[in-house]
Amino acid sequence: DSTGAFSDWVSIALGTLDTPLRPRKQKHVHVGSKADWHDISDQHPQTD
């Protein structure tokens, strides 16, 4: 319906977005509350 409350919206089916989004990790946050058994073993900065 082009006359309803959402007539100016555009819908896109999520299945059409087939390119994987893989953002690069930049830092670890809230590491002060991580589980003791979880080890962070990469070079990214860590903040509480």
PyMOL Python script that loads the backbone (N, CA, C, O; Angstrom):
from pymol import cmd

cmd.read_pdbstr("""\
ATOM      1  N   ASP A   1       0.851  -1.178   0.000  1.00  0.00           N
ATOM      2  CA  ASP A   1       0.000   0.000   0.000  1.00  0.00           C
ATOM      3  C   ASP A   1       0.894   1.238   0.000  1.00  0.00           C
ATOM      4  O   ASP A   1       1.697   1.415   0.916  1.00  0.00           O
ATOM      5  N   SER A   2       0.772   2.072  -0.985  1.00  0.00           N
ATOM      6  CA  SER A   2       1.614   3.267  -1.104  1.00  0.00           C
ATOM      7  C   SER A   2       0.997   4.489  -0.444  1.00  0.00           C
ATOM      8  O   SER A   2       1.524   5.591  -0.594  1.00  0.00           O
ATOM      9  N   THR A   3      -0.093   4.329   0.276  1.00  0.00           N
ATOM     10  CA  THR A   3      -0.741   5.469   0.920  1.00  0.00           C
ATOM     11  C   THR A   3      -0.807   5.336   2.430  1.00  0.00           C
ATOM     12  O   THR A   3      -1.388   6.198   3.089  1.00  0.00           O
ATOM     13  N   GLY A   4      -0.232   4.285   3.001  1.00  0.00           N
ATOM     14  CA  GLY A   4      -0.323   4.033   4.441  1.00  0.00           C
ATOM     15  C   GLY A   4       0.690   4.827   5.239  1.00  0.00           C
ATOM     16  O   GLY A   4       1.360   5.723   4.724  1.00  0.00           O
ATOM     17  N   ALA A   5       0.782   4.477   6.507  1.00  0.00           N
ATOM     18  CA  ALA A   5       1.663   5.182   7.438  1.00  0.00           C
ATOM     19  C   ALA A   5       3.139   5.029   7.085  1.00  0.00           C
ATOM     20  O   ALA A   5       3.953   5.882   7.441  1.00  0.00           O
ATOM     21  N   PHE A   6       3.489   3.952   6.391  1.00  0.00           N
ATOM     22  CA  PHE A   6       4.889   3.699   6.040  1.00  0.00           C
ATOM     23  C   PHE A   6       5.112   3.808   4.533  1.00  0.00           C
ATOM     24  O   PHE A   6       5.932   3.077   3.977  1.00  0.00           O
ATOM     25  N   SER A   7       4.417   4.684   3.888  1.00  0.00           N
ATOM     26  CA  SER A   7       4.495   4.784   2.427  1.00  0.00           C
ATOM     27  C   SER A   7       5.854   5.267   1.932  1.00  0.00           C
ATOM     28  O   SER A   7       6.191   5.051   0.768  1.00  0.00           O
ATOM     29  N   ASP A   8       6.640   5.914   2.788  1.00  0.00           N
ATOM     30  CA  ASP A   8       7.950   6.408   2.363  1.00  0.00           C
ATOM     31  C   ASP A   8       9.088   5.469   2.767  1.00  0.00           C
ATOM     32  O   ASP A   8      10.254   5.831   2.611  1.00  0.00           O
ATOM     33  N   TRP A   9       8.786   4.277   3.279  1.00  0.00           N
ATOM     34  CA  TRP A   9       9.792   3.293   3.674  1.00  0.00           C
ATOM     35  C   TRP A   9      10.153   2.399   2.506  1.00  0.00           C
ATOM     36  O   TRP A   9       9.338   2.168   1.613  1.00  0.00           O
ATOM     37  N   VAL A  10      11.369   1.902   2.516  1.00  0.00           N
ATOM     38  CA  VAL A  10      11.826   0.926   1.527  1.00  0.00           C
ATOM     39  C   VAL A  10      12.164  -0.353   2.284  1.00  0.00           C
ATOM     40  O   VAL A  10      12.906  -0.314   3.265  1.00  0.00           O
ATOM     41  N   SER A  11      11.629  -1.478   1.839  1.00  0.00           N
ATOM     42  CA  SER A  11      11.897  -2.764   2.490  1.00  0.00           C
ATOM     43  C   SER A  11      12.916  -3.544   1.683  1.00  0.00           C
ATOM     44  O   SER A  11      12.839  -3.598   0.455  1.00  0.00           O
ATOM     45  N   ILE A  12      13.878  -4.153   2.382  1.00  0.00           N
ATOM     46  CA  ILE A  12      14.890  -4.989   1.741  1.00  0.00           C
ATOM     47  C   ILE A  12      14.933  -6.305   2.501  1.00  0.00           C
ATOM     48  O   ILE A  12      15.126  -6.314   3.717  1.00  0.00           O
ATOM     49  N   ALA A  13      14.757  -7.409   1.800  1.00  0.00           N
ATOM     50  CA  ALA A  13      14.824  -8.720   2.441  1.00  0.00           C
ATOM     51  C   ALA A  13      16.257  -8.990   2.885  1.00  0.00           C
ATOM     52  O   ALA A  13      17.190  -8.820   2.100  1.00  0.00           O
ATOM     53  N   LEU A  14      16.438  -9.407   4.130  1.00  0.00           N
ATOM     54  CA  LEU A  14      17.783  -9.617   4.655  1.00  0.00           C
ATOM     55  C   LEU A  14      18.534 -10.713   3.926  1.00  0.00           C
ATOM     56  O   LEU A  14      19.764 -10.688   3.895  1.00  0.00           O
ATOM     57  N   GLY A  15      17.846 -11.662   3.346  1.00  0.00           N
ATOM     58  CA  GLY A  15      18.503 -12.730   2.604  1.00  0.00           C
ATOM     59  C   GLY A  15      19.224 -12.238   1.364  1.00  0.00           C
ATOM     60  O   GLY A  15      20.059 -12.957   0.816  1.00  0.00           O
ATOM     61  N   THR A  16      18.923 -11.033   0.909  1.00  0.00           N
ATOM     62  CA  THR A  16      19.594 -10.492  -0.273  1.00  0.00           C
ATOM     63  C   THR A  16      20.960  -9.907   0.066  1.00  0.00           C
ATOM     64  O   THR A  16      21.759  -9.631  -0.829  1.00  0.00           O
ATOM     65  N   LEU A  17      21.225  -9.720   1.335  1.00  0.00           N
ATOM     66  CA  LEU A  17      22.508  -9.165   1.765  1.00  0.00           C
ATOM     67  C   LEU A  17      23.447 -10.321   2.073  1.00  0.00           C
ATOM     68  O   LEU A  17      23.669 -10.657   3.236  1.00  0.00           O
ATOM     69  N   ASP A  18      23.992 -10.921   1.038  1.00  0.00           N
ATOM     70  CA  ASP A  18      24.748 -12.157   1.200  1.00  0.00           C
ATOM     71  C   ASP A  18      26.254 -11.962   1.348  1.00  0.00           C
ATOM     72  O   ASP A  18      26.991 -12.943   1.452  1.00  0.00           O
ATOM     73  N   THR A  19      26.714 -10.737   1.359  1.00  0.00           N
ATOM     74  CA  THR A  19      28.136 -10.491   1.574  1.00  0.00           C
ATOM     75  C   THR A  19      28.390 -10.466   3.075  1.00  0.00           C
ATOM     76  O   THR A  19      27.800  -9.644   3.776  1.00  0.00           O
ATOM     77  N   PRO A  20      29.245 -11.335   3.587  1.00  0.00           N
ATOM     78  CA  PRO A  20      29.461 -11.374   5.033  1.00  0.00           C
ATOM     79  C   PRO A  20      30.127 -10.095   5.543  1.00  0.00           C
ATOM     80  O   PRO A  20      31.060  -9.574   4.932  1.00  0.00           O
ATOM     81  N   LEU A  21      29.636  -9.617   6.651  1.00  0.00           N
ATOM     82  CA  LEU A  21      30.227  -8.453   7.302  1.00  0.00           C
ATOM     83  C   LEU A  21      31.224  -8.959   8.330  1.00  0.00           C
ATOM     84  O   LEU A  21      30.839  -9.618   9.296  1.00  0.00           O
ATOM     85  N   ARG A  22      32.471  -8.666   8.138  1.00  0.00           N
ATOM     86  CA  ARG A  22      33.512  -9.121   9.053  1.00  0.00           C
ATOM     87  C   ARG A  22      34.312  -7.909   9.533  1.00  0.00           C
ATOM     88  O   ARG A  22      35.393  -7.623   9.020  1.00  0.00           O
ATOM     89  N   PRO A  23      33.764  -7.200  10.526  1.00  0.00           N
ATOM     90  CA  PRO A  23      34.500  -6.035  11.019  1.00  0.00           C
ATOM     91  C   PRO A  23      35.798  -6.453  11.696  1.00  0.00           C
ATOM     92  O   PRO A  23      35.864  -7.497  12.345  1.00  0.00           O
ATOM     93  N   ARG A  24      36.804  -5.648  11.541  1.00  0.00           N
ATOM     94  CA  ARG A  24      38.092  -5.952  12.169  1.00  0.00           C
ATOM     95  C   ARG A  24      38.040  -5.568  13.641  1.00  0.00           C
ATOM     96  O   ARG A  24      37.517  -4.513  13.999  1.00  0.00           O
ATOM     97  N   LYS A  25      38.579  -6.421  14.479  1.00  0.00           N
ATOM     98  CA  LYS A  25      38.620  -6.146  15.911  1.00  0.00           C
ATOM     99  C   LYS A  25      39.592  -5.002  16.156  1.00  0.00           C
ATOM    100  O   LYS A  25      40.666  -4.954  15.556  1.00  0.00           O
ATOM    101  N   GLN A  26      39.214  -4.080  17.042  1.00  0.00           N
ATOM    102  CA  GLN A  26      40.074  -2.948  17.347  1.00  0.00           C
ATOM    103  C   GLN A  26      40.580  -2.959  18.780  1.00  0.00           C
ATOM    104  O   GLN A  26      41.720  -2.573  19.036  1.00  0.00           O
ATOM    105  N   LYS A  27      39.733  -3.405  19.731  1.00  0.00           N
ATOM    106  CA  LYS A  27      40.156  -3.493  21.121  1.00  0.00           C
ATOM    107  C   LYS A  27      39.178  -4.368  21.898  1.00  0.00           C
ATOM    108  O   LYS A  27      38.062  -4.624  21.446  1.00  0.00           O
ATOM    109  N   HIS A  28      39.609  -4.819  23.065  1.00  0.00           N
ATOM    110  CA  HIS A  28      38.762  -5.595  23.965  1.00  0.00           C
ATOM    111  C   HIS A  28      38.269  -4.646  25.057  1.00  0.00           C
ATOM    112  O   HIS A  28      39.070  -3.933  25.662  1.00  0.00           O
ATOM    113  N   VAL A  29      36.964  -4.629  25.314  1.00  0.00           N
ATOM    114  CA  VAL A  29      36.408  -3.764  26.357  1.00  0.00           C
ATOM    115  C   VAL A  29      35.847  -4.608  27.495  1.00  0.00           C
ATOM    116  O   VAL A  29      35.485  -5.768  27.296  1.00  0.00           O
ATOM    117  N   HIS A  30      35.776  -4.037  28.660  1.00  0.00           N
ATOM    118  CA  HIS A  30      35.234  -4.673  29.872  1.00  0.00           C
ATOM    119  C   HIS A  30      35.992  -5.941  30.245  1.00  0.00           C
ATOM    120  O   HIS A  30      35.387  -6.907  30.710  1.00  0.00           O
ATOM    121  N   VAL A  31      37.295  -5.948  30.051  1.00  0.00           N
ATOM    122  CA  VAL A  31      38.070  -7.154  30.364  1.00  0.00           C
ATOM    123  C   VAL A  31      38.191  -7.382  31.868  1.00  0.00           C
ATOM    124  O   VAL A  31      38.537  -8.485  32.291  1.00  0.00           O
ATOM    125  N   GLY A  32      37.919  -6.387  32.669  1.00  0.00           N
ATOM    126  CA  GLY A  32      37.961  -6.567  34.112  1.00  0.00           C
ATOM    127  C   GLY A  32      36.869  -7.485  34.629  1.00  0.00           C
ATOM    128  O   GLY A  32      36.980  -8.024  35.730  1.00  0.00           O
ATOM    129  N   SER A  33      35.810  -7.671  33.841  1.00  0.00           N
ATOM    130  CA  SER A  33      34.709  -8.534  34.273  1.00  0.00           C
ATOM    131  C   SER A  33      34.620  -9.822  33.457  1.00  0.00           C
ATOM    132  O   SER A  33      33.600 -10.512  33.497  1.00  0.00           O
ATOM    133  N   LYS A  34      35.671 -10.147  32.724  1.00  0.00           N
ATOM    134  CA  LYS A  34      35.657 -11.389  31.947  1.00  0.00           C
ATOM    135  C   LYS A  34      35.840 -12.584  32.870  1.00  0.00           C
ATOM    136  O   LYS A  34      36.310 -12.434  33.998  1.00  0.00           O
ATOM    137  N   ALA A  35      35.476 -13.753  32.402  1.00  0.00           N
ATOM    138  CA  ALA A  35      35.655 -14.975  33.189  1.00  0.00           C
ATOM    139  C   ALA A  35      37.142 -15.268  33.367  1.00  0.00           C
ATOM    140  O   ALA A  35      37.941 -15.011  32.467  1.00  0.00           O
ATOM    141  N   ASP A  36      37.506 -15.801  34.516  1.00  0.00           N
ATOM    142  CA  ASP A  36      38.916 -16.107  34.805  1.00  0.00           C
ATOM    143  C   ASP A  36      39.510 -17.110  33.822  1.00  0.00           C
ATOM    144  O   ASP A  36      40.705 -17.063  33.531  1.00  0.00           O
ATOM    145  N   TRP A  37      38.686 -18.011  33.313  1.00  0.00           N
ATOM    146  CA  TRP A  37      39.178 -19.051  32.407  1.00  0.00           C
ATOM    147  C   TRP A  37      39.337 -18.556  30.971  1.00  0.00           C
ATOM    148  O   TRP A  37      39.884 -19.269  30.130  1.00  0.00           O
ATOM    149  N   HIS A  38      38.862 -17.337  30.682  1.00  0.00           N
ATOM    150  CA  HIS A  38      38.951 -16.809  29.312  1.00  0.00           C
ATOM    151  C   HIS A  38      40.268 -16.052  29.153  1.00  0.00           C
ATOM    152  O   HIS A  38      40.487 -15.037  29.813  1.00  0.00           O
ATOM    153  N   ASP A  39      41.130 -16.540  28.290  1.00  0.00           N
ATOM    154  CA  ASP A  39      42.410 -15.881  28.028  1.00  0.00           C
ATOM    155  C   ASP A  39      42.326 -15.058  26.756  1.00  0.00           C
ATOM    156  O   ASP A  39      41.834 -15.533  25.733  1.00  0.00           O
ATOM    157  N   ILE A  40      42.803 -13.834  26.820  1.00  0.00           N
ATOM    158  CA  ILE A  40      42.889 -12.981  25.639  1.00  0.00           C
ATOM    159  C   ILE A  40      44.337 -13.039  25.184  1.00  0.00           C
ATOM    160  O   ILE A  40      45.235 -12.556  25.873  1.00  0.00           O
ATOM    161  N   SER A  41      44.550 -13.622  24.040  1.00  0.00           N
ATOM    162  CA  SER A  41      45.931 -13.896  23.614  1.00  0.00           C
ATOM    163  C   SER A  41      46.303 -13.202  22.306  1.00  0.00           C
ATOM    164  O   SER A  41      47.157 -13.690  21.566  1.00  0.00           O
ATOM    165  N   ASP A  42      45.672 -12.074  22.021  1.00  0.00           N
ATOM    166  CA  ASP A  42      46.072 -11.345  20.815  1.00  0.00           C
ATOM    167  C   ASP A  42      46.682 -10.001  21.210  1.00  0.00           C
ATOM    168  O   ASP A  42      46.813  -9.693  22.395  1.00  0.00           O
ATOM    169  N   GLN A  43      47.046  -9.219  20.221  1.00  0.00           N
ATOM    170  CA  GLN A  43      47.780  -7.976  20.458  1.00  0.00           C
ATOM    171  C   GLN A  43      46.880  -6.751  20.620  1.00  0.00           C
ATOM    172  O   GLN A  43      47.396  -5.644  20.775  1.00  0.00           O
ATOM    173  N   HIS A  44      45.573  -6.906  20.590  1.00  0.00           N
ATOM    174  CA  HIS A  44      44.672  -5.754  20.662  1.00  0.00           C
ATOM    175  C   HIS A  44      44.652  -5.164  22.071  1.00  0.00           C
ATOM    176  O   HIS A  44      44.750  -5.900  23.053  1.00  0.00           O
ATOM    177  N   PRO A  45      44.524  -3.835  22.176  1.00  0.00           N
ATOM    178  CA  PRO A  45      44.497  -3.200  23.493  1.00  0.00           C
ATOM    179  C   PRO A  45      43.286  -3.665  24.310  1.00  0.00           C
ATOM    180  O   PRO A  45      42.255  -4.046  23.757  1.00  0.00           O
ATOM    181  N   GLN A  46      43.437  -3.623  25.634  1.00  0.00           N
ATOM    182  CA  GLN A  46      42.370  -4.053  26.533  1.00  0.00           C
ATOM    183  C   GLN A  46      42.019  -2.911  27.485  1.00  0.00           C
ATOM    184  O   GLN A  46      42.901  -2.226  28.003  1.00  0.00           O
ATOM    185  N   THR A  47      40.716  -2.717  27.708  1.00  0.00           N
ATOM    186  CA  THR A  47      40.253  -1.692  28.648  1.00  0.00           C
ATOM    187  C   THR A  47      39.211  -2.291  29.578  1.00  0.00           C
ATOM    188  O   THR A  47      38.496  -3.225  29.215  1.00  0.00           O
ATOM    189  N   ASP A  48      39.135  -1.735  30.786  1.00  0.00           N
ATOM    190  CA  ASP A  48      38.108  -2.173  31.735  1.00  0.00           C
ATOM    191  C   ASP A  48      36.861  -1.477  31.356  1.00  0.00           C
ATOM    192  O   ASP A  48      35.828  -1.667  31.998  1.00  0.00           O
TER     193      ASP A  48
END
""", "prot")
cmd.dss("prot")
cmd.show_as("cartoon", "prot")
cmd.util.cbc("prot")
cmd.orient("prot")
